[in-house]
Amino acid sequence: MTTRTEALIIGAGLSGIGQAVALARSGIDFVVLEKAPDLGGTWQSNTYPGAACDVEAHLYSYSHTKNPYWRSTYAGQEEILGYLRGVTVRHGLLPRIRFGIRVVSARWDEGTAEWTVETADGTTYVSRFLVLGVGGLHVPRIPEVPGAATFRGSAWHTSCWNHDIDLAGKHVTLVGVGASGVQVAPHLAERAASLTIFQRTPPWVLPKADAAIPAWRQRLFAWLPAAQLLHRLGIYLQREKRGFGFHTRPDLLRVAEPIVRRRIAEQIADPSLRALVTPDYPLGCKRVLFSTDYYATLNRPDVHVVPGSPAEIRPDTIVDTVGGEHQTDVLVYATGFDLTGSFDRIEIAGIGGRLLKEKRQDGMHGYHGLAVPDFPNMFMLLGPNGFAPYTSVVPNIEAQARYVVQAIRTTRSTGARALTVRHDATDRFLAEMRTRFARTIWAPGKCRNWYQNDSPSGTVLWPGSTLHYRLRLRTLRRDDYEFLPARNAFQRGDEPYSPCSPPVDVPDRERHVP
């Protein structure tokens, strides 16, 4: 069975839904393929206790579909998932989403100038444009530890939480203190008989100023949407102001370091534990985390912090790097995600059969986090150099979604079969990213982090303000793209082309390029 559509979106998470809304509002036909039985991406798969966003809810939501009824400053997993479901209903997207469809491969056909997408259930989809909204926070990274197969207890990753296991009275070991580890640790400590935390590198943890949003403010935002718009803008500008310290003036972030150290000293009485959980690298170099109860949790007598990673797993214990054994009934991995795994699990072949995963062997890279040379009519949402870690990804997603609509309209209006980003334009962009990245707090030499990679840009981040990024995506630079002519250089449609032929009539709505 083959289904044909103008655009095909892979993934129904935050980015995929954002793209679907943009296409629907532009009158462009599309289908969304989602491997899970429900939409939501990260917020559908990560259901661990305490899962929440560390960006204010009013900014971590689409500007075109505002929610005046957020219950608190920072929304939890269930509330965010409910919001995304509401967005799909409001914009009539559900009939266009195919759930439980795992994409196996996508191949560019140079003859027809179309993408042929094969799925695990045998269905084939053919589309002119392909949009990857696969995200990067749902393919778990689990370290290989000797003896893991011998463990007699229960083990899982935070993104695959086992809600059937009662933690009461059990000895729990948590591996990793990234964002999910810091969020879940207090909940584990409250329920378990003991909690052992393996910490490879201590994070900078700032207070999370969360609070319930009063009913009067919710009613105000519902009655006067402009008030919520101004509130959202204020949050955005405040985060952009903070971002200046990350991407341009790292020295400004040093002001906050003594404040966090004082907080650690106030909440942790044991000098050795205090030294163990105090970072020795600049604030901001690695992802900054937010919690009001993490340090207090570490101070509990039934919580133990162990430096380093597990050295060995035995049937009932976890062994640390100095040979100490820690009784364990439940092992929880909070070890992050394979950011490229979402892309690599699909065999994507462009011009000449070139594979996308082969291009990624020298590091993730692209053009504005969206386009890749030799992969015509294909776009990646939140791809490399397409996001910044100090603020919400939603404004960038919306800018990218509008850019994809621009690209589709431009291809139509020029009468071309396809467009593909030029190699020289991509090289200039990557060189610019490397230069900009060198002055940021995330650059090599300050500390090692997952933002760094071996690509020509040196990073997966956008090393600047998101305002600058969004402004750059307002206009598609035609000189940065090659346009593949219709059929061939001498033929358009079914009629031979001649210089005396009348121009092809393009409807006004397709001529317009915002």
C-alpha positions, 0 to 999 in steps of 0.5 A: 500500500502506498500513500502520497502526500506533499510533505511527510513529517516523521515524529509527533513531538513538540517539533513535529506538531509545530511543523504540522500546525505551520503546514496546516495553516498554509494549506499544504497537504501533509501526513505525520508518522509517529512510532509511539501509540501517542503523540508528545515525543519526550513528554510521552516517553519520559514519565518518571516521578518529578518529570517537568520542564525547566523553562517557564510554561508560558514560554514552553508553549506555542505562540499561536496556541497559548494556554492561559490555564497553566497551573504553575510557573513550570509545568510537569510532564502530564500537563505538557502532554495534555497541552500538546494533545489539545493543540492537535485537536484545536488545529485538526491534526489528529486525522493526519497523524498515523500512530504506531508507524515506525519508519525504517528508511527514506530514499530520495528518487532523483528521477521523480524528485520524491522521497520514498519512505518505508515503514515497519508495517510494510506501508510505503509513503511517497512525498515531495518534502521530508521533515524530520521531527524525531527529537533527541531525548527519547533514545536512552543511552545506557552504559555498558557495565561488566556484570549487568546481565547478572543483576537480579533486581529491576533495572530501567532508564528514566525514559522507560519508567517501570511504574509497576514496581513499588519502591517502598523498603527497597535499596535503590541505586541511581546512576547519573545526575543530569537533568532527569537524575536531579529531578527524580532523586528527591522522589526516590529518596522519599520512597526507598529505604536507601538511595545510592547516587553515582555521580560522575561530575557534580552539576550546578543546581540553581533554585527553581522559582516554581509557584502556583499561578493564581486563578485571577491571573489565569482568568486575566490571560483567558479574557485578555490574550494580549496580557499573556503575550506580554508576559511571555515576551517578558520571560523570553527577553529575560532569558535572552538577557541571561543568554548573553553571559553564555554565548558572548560574555562568560565572565558575567556568569561568575557572579552567580557561582558564590551564591550557589556555593553558599547554598550548598554550604547552607544545606549540606553539613558534611564537609566531605559531601559538600566538597564532593557535590561542589562543581570545579568548572565554570557555571554554565559550561555544562547544562545548568539544572534547577531544583529546590530540593536536590541538595536537601535530599543529598543531606539525608542520612539514607542517601549516599553519593558515590563519585564516578560511575559503576565499575561492576554490577553483581547480582545484588550489589553495585561496585564502585571504582574503589571496590566498595559494594552497594546493596541494590534492589532497583537500578535506575539509569539517568544517563541521558540520551543518544542524540544521534540515535533518533536519526541513525535508526532510520536509513536516510539516503539522499543524492547518489544513495549517500546515507545521512548517518555516514555524513554524521560520522565526522560529527553532527552538522547542517545548515542552520540546524535545518538542511544538509547538502545532497539531501534535497527537500529534506529538513531537520527540526532542532538539528545541529546548531538549531537550538540554545540550552539557556531558553525555550526551544519553542521559538526556534521550532516556530522559526524553523517551521515557518522556514520549511513552509517558505522553502516549499512555497519557494520551490513551487513558485520557481517551478523547480522540482526540488531545492538543496542547500549548497556545499559552499553555503554550508561550509561558510555557515559551519565556519561561522559557528566555530568562530562564534562557539570559541567565545562561548562558555561551552567552548573546549578549554572551559570544560568537556560537555555534550555540546561539543562535537567533531563536526566543522562547527565544533558544536551542536548548539546555536552559539548566539542569541535565539533572537538572532537565529530567528531573524536569520530564518525569516528569509530563505537565501536563494543563493544558498540553495540549488534549485533542481529544474523541472524534469530536465533543463529543457522540459517543464511539465509535459510540454517542451520548453522554448524561450517563446513559451508563455510563463507557467501560471502559478496561483497567487498563494504559491507565488507569495514567499513570506 
